[in-house]
């Protein structure tokens, strides 16, 4: 009897699009459309999801980022 419980598959909870709150589509999950997926990607690329911090990068880290090798 416990084998039946262990083998049971629980479907994922359907969540709305995190950008516009419309129902997500299978093609663009977890978003509802390519537009919402692109808007979210833009947020990531612009640093919109970064966590603010009081730390400052070392000078060596900055020069390593911009050095042409």
Secondary structure as UniProt FT lines:
FT   HELIX           2..6
FT   TURN            18..20
FT   TURN            26..30
FT   HELIX           34..45
FT   TURN            46..49
FT   HELIX           59..66
//
